[in-house]
Amino acid sequence: MGVDVVEIDLKLTKDSVLVLSHDRTLNRCTTGSGPISDYTYEEIRHFDLKAGHGIGRPGIKMPTLREALEV
């Protein structure tokens, strides 16, 4: 893909799952709200990621570090 470096920002969920997110809260990038650390990963999976224009993208979920490394 021509990529030399990838920056990955991690946050820890309430049940100690590392997820990829630049923000500490779900507000800007997902259809949820509040701190990521207040939710279990299963709860976060109920929210969709938002596209650039702020609209939820059904079925697109916040990835875990494990999922990112598997790619």
QUIBEL-V93047 format. One record per run of one state. SS is the DSSP state (alpha for helix, beta for strand, coil for the rest). FROM is the first residue (numbers start at 1). LEN is the number of residues. If there is no record, write none. Layout:
# QUIBEL-V93047
SS & FROM & LEN
SS & FROM & LEN
This chain:
# QUIBEL-V93047
coil & 1 & 9
beta & 10 & 3
coil & 13 & 5
beta & 18 & 3
coil & 21 & 4
beta & 25 & 1
coil & 26 & 4
beta & 30 & 1
coil & 31 & 4
beta & 35 & 1
alpha & 36 & 3
coil & 39 & 2
alpha & 41 & 4
coil & 45 & 4
beta & 49 & 2
coil & 51 & 5
beta & 56 & 1
coil & 57 & 7
beta & 64 & 1
alpha & 65 & 6
coil & 71 & 1
